[in-house]
Amino acid sequence: MQIRSRTGLTAVLPAVALTVAACTAGSSPSEPAGATMDMASMDEHAEFDFGEPADAGDADRTVEITASDEFAFDPEVVEATVGETITFRVENVGQIVHEFVLGDEDTQHEHEEEMAEMSPGMAMHDEPNAISVEPGETKEITWTFTTAGEVLYGCHEPGHYDAGMVGAVQVSE
């Protein structure tokens, strides 16, 4: 029994080491651009200054958002209150891929940099505050707003954010 246990452990340890190495590759500034996305940003337990991910079943309401090839979201502004949980149902009514990234200015800037570093053809993975929406597809993000202020939602496919594909959630007390 001990031999099997050690053998099993011996077989598992290299796999764990490879997984850890893969998850941390490219997170250092010295790694090549586009090597990988920051895996910490995909952690479902990551902390955000502007709120937190929530379960769709806990939503107070659903807001329908359309993303179009005119580099626009409709609506451009959503009103919310501190403590409110909203499911954003994002439909891509266009013919090209769009994103819906929920976050403050710093989060938007950080995501823009991540997208710029990605190799052409690399797809963004969905994160607690960000989804990639294919043409004709509908996806959801459910979010609880914990702080008053402005939270942005933007698309960071190349050139889209700069073209004005950004909206705002105005969170009041």
N, C-alpha and C positions, 0 to 999 in steps of 0.2 A: 504494500500500500504506500509506503513512504517513497518508493522509487517512482511510482506513477504521479504522486503529488509533486515531487520535485521536478519530474519531467514536464508535467503540465505547467508548473510555475516557470520553469526555464523557457518553455515555448511561449508563454504569455509575456514575459518581461521584454523580449526584443520588440514584440508588437506594440506594447505600451510605449516603449522608448521611441519607436518610429512615429507613433501617433503624436506624442508630445513634440517631437522635432518638427513634424509637418505643421502642427498648429502654431509653432513659434517662428517658423521660417518666414523671412521677409518682414518681421515686425521690427527689426533693428534698422536704423537709418543707413547702415552700411550695406544692407541687402539690395539686390537689384530692384529697380522700379517694376511694379506689376507682379512681383513674385507671389504675393498672396495678400489677402485683406487682413486687417487686424482682427484676429479671432476674438479678442476681448470685446470688440464692438458688437459681436453677434451673441454674446452671453445674454440669455434671457433674464438674468438677474442683475444686469448692468444697471447702474444708477444714473438717472437723468435729473438735471436741475428743473426741468419744466414739467415733470410728471412721471407716470409709470405705466407700463403695459398692463392691460387688464383682460379679463375673460369677456367674450362677447355676451355671455349670459348675464353679466353684471351691468351692461350698458343702460344708461338712462334714455338714450335715443340713438338713432342711426342717421348719419349725414351722408347723402349721396354726392359723390364728387366725380366729375368727368374730367378725363385728361385727353386733350386733343392735339392733333398735329399742327394746330395754330399756336403751339407752345403756350397753352393756357389751361388753367383749371377753372371749373365752374362748380360751385361758386368760388370767388376769389377771397371772400372773407366769411368766416364762421364765428359766431358768438358762442362763448362757453362761460361757465362759472367755476370757481375753485371747488374742487371735490366732484365735479361732474365727470361721468364716464361716457365717452362717445365712441361708437363704432363708425369708422370712416369706411364706407363701401366705395372703392375706387374702380371706375370703369374706364378702360382705355377704348375710346371711340375712334381712335386713329388707326393708321396703317404701320406705325413704327412703335418700338418699345418706349415706354415712359416709366418713370419712378414716382413714388410718393414717399418722400422722406420728411418725417415730422421732427422738428427740432428748433432750438434757438439759433441765433446767428453763428455761434461757434460750432455747433453741430453741423449746420449747413456747410460752413467753410471746410470743416474736417472731411465731410463726405465728398465734397467737390474735389479735394486733393486726392482722396483715395481713388476716385473714379479716374482722375487724370493719370494716376500711376499705373492703372490696370492696362494690361496688354490688349490690343485690339481683339475683339471677339470674346474676351473674358466676360462672363456674366456676373452681375452682382447677386449675392445670396440675400434672401430675405432676412431681415433683422427685426428685433422687437419694435423698432420705430421706423422701419423702411421696407418697402416692397418694390419689386420690379414687376411691371404689368405689361404682358404681351398684348399685341393688337387683338381687340375683341374680347379680352379677358377682364374679369372682375375679381378683385381681391379685397380683403378687409384688414384693417388694423383697429384694435380697440385700445383706447387710451384714457387714463384718468388724469385730469389736470390738477396739479397740487399747488401751483403758484400763479398769482395774477400777473398779467403782462401779455406780451405778444409771442406766440409760438408760430413759426413758419412751417409751411409744407412746400417742398420744391422737387423738381425733377433735375437730376444731374447727369442725364445722358449728355454726351458732348454737345455743348452749345445751348442746351435747352434752358438752363437756369439763367445764363447771361441774356437769353432772348426774352426773359420775363416770365418763365414758367415757374411762378411762385405765388403762393397764397398765404393767408394768415388766419390764425385762430386768435381772436381777441378774448383773453380770459380775464373776467372781472371777479371781484370779491363777492 
